Amino acid sequence: MRQLITTPGQVGEILRGRRTARRIAQQELAAKLGISQSRLSTLEADPAGLTLDRLLLLAKLLGLEVVVQDKSDAPSRKAEW
């Protein structure tokens, strides 16, 4: 999966989707992050409060990686899921 992210809400959708696809309960993932289940639920719904450290750890736990690259000058393509 490769996804261009342009809004915080997209981050939450991706993280929630990956968590559910891997059949990981919020409670289980929250415990690995050292936060409450309700806090994880809030972060999935409104990820604007995610710190970079927590985002990177979430990505790692979900088998994802965060990549920063130069913005392409080519016309934007439809994101791949």
Helices and strands as residue ranges (DSSP letters): H 8-21, H 26-33, H 37-45, G 47-49, H 52-61
